[in-house]
Amino acid sequence: MTAPATAADVVSIAETSSFSSSFSMSCRVRPRARMYDHVHAALPAPPASSRPEVPVTKPVAREPQRRNARSNRARILATARRELGRNPDTTLEELARAAGVVRRTLFGHFPGRAALLEALAEEASEVLRGAMAEAAGPDEPADRALAHFTLLMWSVGDRYRMLLALARHDLGVERVAEILAPARAEVTAILERGRRDGVFPAHLPPAVLSAGLEAMVVALLEQVNTGALEDDGTRTAVAMLIAAGVPERRARAVVEAVGPAVRAKSVPAE
C-alpha cells in the first residue's frame, strides 16, 4: 500500500507544477524572431559588390524633337510672310500645304489666324529692334543718319510689308503703330538733332514730321505690295530726305554715299 501524502509532499508537488507551467508559457509567448537573433547576428553581411544594383533610367533626349518643332515653326512663318504678301486672304490650310506640313502641325503652333498674325507681328518687332542696333551714332551728320536709318528700316519693312495689308482687318492699326513706335522715336531724335545743327529746316515740329515721314514710308511699301513701285530702299531714302527739307541733289548724294555700307548689314530679303 502507498503511504498517504504528507503536507510537505503536497507543497513540493504544487511548486513543481507551477514552475513547469511558467516555463511552458514563457516558451509560447516569446516571439519566434527573437529566438533566432543570435543566429542572424553571427552571420556576416554580404559584400557591397554582391548587392544587386538598381539600374538608373536616363530620360530620353527630346532635343531632336524640339529642333524639328522650331524648324517647322520657322518654315510656317516664312511661308506666311510670302503667301500673305501675295494674297492676304490665304487660308491656314493653304499655308500648311505651301509650307509642306499637315494641318495638325500648323494648328499645333498657331491655333488660329489671329495667333499666326500676332506671331508675325512679334517677329517683325524683334527684327526691327535688331536692325535699329545698327543705326548710325550721334556723331554722324543728321542727313546721313536719316538716310542710314531709312535704308535699314526698308529691309525690315520690305520683309514684313504684308502686315500693312492686314493691319486694318486683322492686326489693327494700333498694333502696327506699336511695332513702329521705336523707329518713330529714333527718326524724331534724328530730326531734332538735325534741326539744332541746321541740317533740317524748322518748318514742322520733329514729332509731327516724323509721323508724316512714317506715313509716307508705309504708303510706299503698300505701293510695292500692289506692284506699282519697285524699290530697294534707295528711292524711299531720297524721298525721306527731301521731305525732311534736304535739297534733292544733296539727298541723292547722301543716299549714294551711305547705301553700300548699310546694305551690307541689312536684313536679307527672302
Summary of the structure (lengths in Angstrom):
residues: 270
radius of gyration: 43.3
end to end distance: 131.7
largest distance: 158.6
contacts: 695
relative contact order: 0.09
helix: 72%
strand: 0%
